[in-house]
Amino acid sequence: MNLELTAEHRAIREMVRDFAEKEIAPGAARHDRTREFPYENVRKCAALNLLGAMVSEEFGGSGLDTISYTLIVEELSRACASTGVIVSVNNSLFCHPVEKFGSEDQKRRFLLPHAKGEKLGCFCLSEPGAGSDAGNQQTTAVRKGDGYVLNGTKNFITNGVAADSALVFAATDKAKGHHGISAFIVEKGTPGFRLGKDEVKLGITCSGSVEMVFEDCRVGASNLLGEEGMGFKIAMNTLDGGRIGIAAQAVGIARACLEESTRYAKQRKAFGKAIAEFQAIQFMLADMATEVDAARLLTHRAAWTKDQGGRFSLEAAQAKLFASEVAMRSAVKAVQIFGGYGYMNDYPVERYFRDAKITEIYEGTSEIQRLVIAASLLKD
Ligand SMILES: Cc1cc2nc3c(=O)[nH]c(=O)nc-3n(C[C@H](O)[C@H](O)[C@H](O)COP(=O)(O)OP(=O)(O)OC[C@H]3O[C@@H](n4cnc5c(N)ncnc54)[C@H](O)[C@@H]3O)c2cc1C
């Protein structure tokens, strides 16, 4: 792996950084306060082809590599962590599995509009009784005639309020456990598919998290992604890639903490001098800077490993685990450096503090990442 970014990578990073600073950051506090889904951010990201960053150009994407994708998510998340995850979910959790496991017809019908950003996708694996234990799916899909009938409830679904299509996991044969789970694409407006509770959250408040309810919801057999029984494999493969996006989101939040803290420490005076002159503050900044770099390197290594075409579960888990904990530690330090002002929502570090926490929870908690890493160490 070459540690230097290519000229193309640097150009993408500069373009998205400039865009995010001018178009996304100014509205971030307002969206956080109102909890309104940032439709205009999604439209602007779509105009820059950021919604299908890694999808091949044939299917409406930008055909970029995974390192480029991490740069995009980092820059967006530095400006607005909600926008970062919205873009990440459409890319990693909807477009990727449809491109990898979908038929030619499904790619034309579903991938193309989502990769172009004309439509938005979401990923529905979690249920009230199936979070970390994702194999414990209670949502069922029963074969009836030339289709399937879905029944069940999904919760905490990012992008849910705005999504045009949902990738839904359901048990087609409970007796087979993980091997009895299948994946379906369900479009908004399908009879029997409705939104449930709109979640009020600690952070990433405008990412549109909702419950999704399926009551005798009928989809055609052509909406089955992959083969019957492949759903769990599709979900795990998808989450491996998704974790690289969340690692990048965490790096973006951590970097925002570092940059705001450095700026503030130079301005804020106590005992007649800038607080940046106190070694206690300098040490916090030094630790943040070192950890942000380390988190980004792990994230880029995971992205690079994925692009080599082999297995990357371990690298993705390590990147997600470390980067998310760096985001949280950086946010704690940032609030400390801001003192009482860090606790007020007049400054963005209060939002970063709330936003950082989710990176340790979704797409596999830190405990689940440790299990993935340990399993890799202990195999054979
Ligand atoms: C804001 C938000 C957005 C989300 N977006 C989506 C989405 O778009 N799509 C989707 O499908 N899901 C989504 N989720 C769900 C998310 O992936 C789950 O919340 C997460 O996987 C944890 O599951 P849980 O909440 O059921 O916690 P639980 O699984 O009940 O875990 C509770 C605690 O027990 C620990 N634990 C569980 N099992 C073990 C074990 N074997 N060993 C050690 N510790 C363990 C966990 O680490 C955690 O600390 C979202 C969640 C949130 C909060």
The ligand as an ORCA input file, in Angstrom:
! r2SCAN-3c Opt
* xyz 0 1
  C     -28.837      6.098     15.003
  C     -28.862      4.676     14.573
  C     -28.938      4.363     13.230
  C     -28.997      3.029     12.819
  N     -29.147      2.739     11.486
  C     -29.401      1.463     11.113
  C     -29.732      1.139      9.758
  O     -29.762      2.006      8.883
  N     -30.020     -0.134      9.441
  C     -29.986     -1.139     10.368
  O     -30.269     -2.286     10.007
  N     -29.674     -0.874     11.662
  C     -29.395      0.392     12.058
  N     -29.092      0.688     13.362
  C     -29.057     -0.394     14.336
  C     -27.672     -0.694     14.877
  O     -26.898     -1.345     13.904
  C     -27.833     -1.489     16.168
  O     -28.375     -0.600     17.132
  C     -26.528     -2.076     16.664
  O     -26.086     -3.083     15.784
  C     -26.657     -2.651     18.077
  O     -27.783     -3.443     18.200
  P     -28.801     -3.183     19.438
  O     -29.121     -1.742     19.459
  O     -29.912     -4.148     19.321
  O     -27.937     -3.512     20.712
  P     -27.706     -4.960     21.355
  O     -27.356     -5.927     20.295
  O     -28.864     -5.264     22.225
  O     -26.427     -4.710     22.250
  C     -26.499     -4.151     23.569
  C     -25.089     -4.186     24.167
  O     -24.660     -5.569     24.280
  C     -23.433     -5.745     23.598
  N     -23.381     -7.075     23.011
  C     -24.332     -7.690     22.256
  N     -23.905     -8.899     21.883
  C     -22.650     -9.059     22.408
  C     -21.677    -10.094     22.368
  N     -21.885    -11.221     21.691
  N     -20.512     -9.909     23.023
  C     -20.273     -8.756     23.694
  N     -21.151     -7.747     23.784
  C     -22.332     -7.887     23.120
  C     -23.425     -4.656     22.522
  O     -22.110     -4.384     22.065
  C     -24.048     -3.491     23.282
  O     -23.076     -2.880     24.093
  C     -28.961      2.000     13.788
  C     -28.857      2.320     15.141
  C     -28.814      3.631     15.540
  C     -28.747      3.940     17.015
*
